[in-house]
């Protein structure tokens, strides 16, 4: 095989792994943009390496992508921007290949916005071990090789990560929600907010419900907004959906509101033309809403918008409000 044919073959082999690598990087970083950058960096290293000396291409690529992501998580800039509780992951429309394997509960949970947010509290190594083990089924010997640690260290990191995650699950309810029930609850939330029925809004929220929003697109830790009582959440939801001429002028019109699944959770998408200008996701537990996340930062909606354009049209829940 000549060098050109070899390069084509090796490029095809990398491309066959791209979605899996992107899914791994997204789970590690919580950002589709950063995940794409990490995978592209891995491709450049793949091209610059003597590939004939690589015995296991998949294992080699997994190791490279994982460690590129760890470098990003450990950087000073990342530590400033990703303060636990002050950072929102990038939302992805269900069906996006970057969401990756979804055969088990652990795989589906690992890309939920709740879990991606929670994993900011883990150390980078704890996060990597947990994802490699729970979402991609690597054994501890393989994880140790990928991360350059011992098997016992891998086991310890997994135990600590599982303990923190289990505690958070108990506090937040956890588990999977019936899709029909979740949609009904979210539609009731939208109807109550748009009609100004604050009492009904409060009744749809758990007593310890929280809401987090990225301040109309700034997306920076210092501008992240948090609300921690049902009454405050109801008030801000009502204010957000109350129509005013100023809002219409600033937005360039009135977005249509669509129901969607984002990272496996029920969501409302605010769509103007073919552009998603806002996404509101909901964590539902025990028949009530426990967490509301509002994301409007344009940079965090690019990939979701692209997926929405390919999604096809459906009937919006609301077009005038």
C-alpha positions in Angstrom: 0.0 0.0 0.0 1.5 3.4 -1.0 1.8 6.3 1.4 -1.3 8.1 0.0 -3.4 5.0 0.3 -2.1 4.4 3.8 -2.9 8.0 4.8 -6.5 7.5 3.5 -6.9 4.3 5.3 -5.6 5.7 8.6 -7.8 8.8 8.2 -10.8 6.5 7.6 -9.9 4.6 10.7 -9.8 7.8 12.8 -13.1 9.0 11.4 -14.7 5.6 12.3 -13.8 6.5 16.0 -14.7 10.2 15.9 -18.2 10.0 17.3 -17.0 7.8 20.2 -14.1 10.0 20.9 -16.3 13.1 20.8 -18.8 11.5 23.1 -16.0 10.7 25.6 -14.7 14.3 25.4 -18.1 15.8 25.8 -18.7 13.8 29.0 -15.4 14.9 30.3 -15.7 18.6 29.4 -19.4 19.3 29.3 -18.9 21.5 26.2 -19.4 20.3 22.6 -17.1 23.1 21.3 -14.3 22.0 23.6 -14.9 18.4 22.8 -14.6 19.0 19.1 -11.4 20.9 19.7 -10.0 18.0 21.7 -10.9 15.5 19.1 -9.3 17.6 16.4 -6.1 17.9 18.4 -6.1 14.2 18.8 -6.4 13.9 15.0 -3.4 16.1 14.5 -1.4 13.9 16.9 -2.6 10.8 15.0 -1.4 12.2 11.8 2.0 13.2 13.2 2.6 9.7 14.8 4.2 6.7 13.2 0.9 4.8 13.1 2.5 1.5 12.2 3.9 1.3 15.7 0.5 1.7 17.3 -0.7 -1.8 18.3 -4.2 -0.7 19.4 -5.5 2.4 17.6 -8.7 2.6 19.6 -6.9 2.4 22.9 -4.3 4.9 21.7 -6.9 7.4 20.6 -8.9 7.0 23.8 -5.8 7.7 25.9 -4.8 10.8 23.8 -8.3 12.3 23.9 -8.8 11.6 27.6 -5.5 13.2 28.6 -6.1 16.2 26.3 -9.4 16.7 28.1 -7.7 16.4 31.5 -5.2 19.0 30.5 -8.1 21.4 29.7 -9.9 20.6 33.0 -6.7 21.3 35.0 -5.8 24.6 33.3 -6.0 27.8 35.3 -8.5 29.3 32.8 -10.8 26.3 33.2 -10.7 26.5 37.0 -11.7 30.1 36.8 -14.5 29.5 34.4 -15.9 26.2 35.7 -16.4 27.1 39.3 -18.8 24.4 40.8 -22.3 25.8 40.9 -21.4 28.7 38.6 -21.2 27.0 35.2 -23.7 25.5 32.9 -22.9 22.6 30.4 -23.6 23.0 26.7 -27.0 21.5 25.9 -27.4 18.9 23.1 -30.6 17.8 21.3 -31.5 14.2 21.8 -30.2 12.2 18.8 -26.9 14.1 18.6 -24.2 11.5 18.1 -22.0 13.3 20.6 -24.4 12.1 23.3 -22.9 8.7 22.5 -23.9 5.3 24.1 -27.3 5.2 25.8 -27.9 1.6 26.4 -27.7 1.7 30.2 -29.0 4.1 32.9 -25.4 5.1 33.7 -24.6 5.9 30.1 -27.8 8.1 29.8 -27.3 9.7 33.1 -23.6 10.6 32.4 -24.8 13.1 29.7 -27.6 14.7 31.6 -27.1 18.3 32.4 -27.6 17.5 36.1 -24.7 14.9 36.0 -22.4 17.1 33.9 -23.0 19.9 36.4 -22.4 17.6 39.4 -19.2 16.2 37.9 -17.7 19.7 38.2 -17.4 18.9 41.9 -15.2 15.9 41.2 -11.5 16.1 40.6 -10.5 15.6 37.0 -9.2 12.1 37.7 -12.3 11.1 39.5 -14.4 12.4 36.6 -12.3 10.5 34.0 -12.3 7.2 35.9 -16.1 7.4 36.5 -16.8 8.1 32.8 -14.4 5.5 31.5 -15.8 2.9 33.8 -19.5 3.7 33.9 -20.2 5.1 30.4 -17.6 3.1 28.4 -17.1 -0.1 30.4 -13.3 0.0 30.6 -11.9 -2.2 33.3 -9.5 -0.8 35.9 -6.4 -2.2 34.2 -7.4 -0.4 31.0 -8.2 2.8 32.9 -4.9 2.7 34.7 -3.1 2.5 31.4 -5.1 5.4 29.9 -4.5 7.7 32.9 -1.0 6.6 33.9 -2.1 5.5 37.4 -2.2 2.2 39.3 -5.3 -0.1 39.3 -5.8 0.5 43.0 -5.7 4.3 42.4 -8.3 3.8 39.7 -10.5 1.9 42.1 -10.2 4.5 44.8 -11.1 7.3 42.4 -14.1 5.4 41.2 -15.3 4.7 44.8 -15.0 8.4 45.8 -16.8 9.6 42.6 -19.6 7.0 43.1 -20.0 8.1 46.8 -20.4 11.8 45.9 -22.7 11.0 43.0 -24.9 8.6 45.1 -25.2 11.3 47.8 -26.3 13.8 45.2 -28.8 11.4 43.7 -30.4 10.9 47.1 -30.7 14.6 47.6 -32.0 15.3 44.1 -34.2 12.3 43.7 -32.4 10.7 40.7 -33.8 8.0 38.6 -35.5 8.1 35.2 -38.8 9.8 34.6 -41.7 8.7 32.5 -41.5 10.8 29.3 -45.3 11.3 29.0 -45.5 12.5 32.6 -42.5 14.8 32.2 -43.9 16.4 29.1 -47.3 17.0 30.8 -45.6 18.7 33.8 -43.5 21.0 31.5 -46.5 21.9 29.4 -48.4 22.8 32.6 -45.4 24.9 33.7 -45.4 26.8 30.4 -49.2 27.3 30.6 -49.1 28.6 34.2 -46.1 30.9 33.5 -47.6 32.4 30.3 -51.0 33.0 32.0 -49.6 34.4 35.2 -50.9 31.7 37.4 -48.1 31.9 40.1 -49.9 29.6 42.5 -50.0 26.8 40.0 -46.3 27.4 39.2 -45.3 27.1 42.8 -47.4 23.9 43.1 -45.4 22.4 40.2 -42.1 22.9 42.0 -40.5 20.9 44.7 -40.0 22.7 48.0 -36.2 22.8 47.5 -36.4 23.6 43.7 -33.6 25.8 42.2 -33.3 27.7 39.0 -30.1 28.7 37.2 -29.8 30.9 34.2 -26.9 32.4 32.2 -28.0 36.0 32.3 -29.4 36.3 28.8 -26.3 34.9 27.1 -23.3 36.3 29.0 -22.5 32.7 30.2 -19.9 33.8 32.6 -19.7 32.7 36.2 -20.0 36.3 37.5 -23.3 36.8 35.7 -24.9 33.4 36.4 -28.2 33.9 38.1 -29.6 31.5 40.7 -33.0 31.3 42.4 -33.6 29.0 45.3 -37.2 29.1 46.4 -40.4 28.1 44.5 -41.8 31.6 44.9 -38.8 33.3 43.3 -38.6 30.7 40.5 -42.3 31.3 39.8 -41.9 35.0 39.7 -38.9 34.9 37.3 -40.7 32.4 35.1 -43.7 34.6 34.9 -41.6 37.7 34.2 -39.7 35.8 31.5 -42.8 34.9 29.6 -44.7 38.2 30.1 -44.9 39.8 26.7 -43.6 43.4 26.4 -42.8 45.5 23.3 -39.2 45.9 24.5 -38.7 42.2 24.6 -40.1 41.8 21.1 -37.9 44.6 19.8 -34.7 43.2 21.4 -35.4 39.7 20.2 -36.5 40.7 16.7 -39.9 39.1 17.2 -41.6 36.6 19.3 -39.9 33.2 19.4 -42.1 30.1 19.0 -41.9 27.7 22.0 -41.3 24.1 21.2 -41.1 21.0 23.4 -37.9 18.9 23.0 -35.7 16.4 24.8 -32.3 17.9 25.6 -29.6 15.7 27.1 -32.4 13.2 27.9 -34.4 15.7 29.9 -37.7 17.6 29.0 -37.0 21.1 27.6 -38.6 24.1 26.1 -36.8 25.6 23.1 -37.4 29.2 22.1 -37.0 29.4 18.3 -36.9 32.5 16.2 -37.0 31.6 12.5 -34.6 28.6 12.4 -32.5 29.9 15.3 -32.7 28.5 18.8 -32.3 31.6 21.0 -33.0 30.0 24.3 -33.3 26.6 26.0 -34.9 25.8 29.3 -34.4 22.3 30.7 -36.2 20.7 33.6 -35.2 18.0 36.1 -38.4 16.2 37.2 -38.6 14.1 40.3 -41.6 12.7 42.1 -44.0 14.4 39.7 -42.6 17.9 40.3 -39.8 20.1 38.9 -36.7 20.1 41.0 -34.3 22.1 38.8 -34.8 24.6 36.0 -31.8 25.6 33.8 -32.0 28.5 31.3 -29.4 28.8 28.6 -29.3 31.7 26.2 -25.6 32.2 25.5 -25.4 32.1 21.7 -22.0 30.2 21.8 -23.7 27.4 23.8 -26.6 27.0 21.4 -24.7 26.7 18.1 -24.7 22.9 17.9 -28.2 22.6 19.3 -29.4 25.0 16.6 -27.7 23.0 13.9 -29.4 19.8 15.2 -32.7 21.6 15.4 -32.6 22.7 11.8 -32.1 19.0 10.8 -34.8 17.9 13.2 -37.7 19.0 11.0 -40.7 21.1 11.8 -43.2 20.3 14.5 -46.1 22.1 16.0 -45.0 24.6 18.6 -46.6 24.7 22.0 -46.9 28.5 21.8 -46.3 31.2 19.2 -47.8 34.3 20.8 -47.1 35.2 24.4 
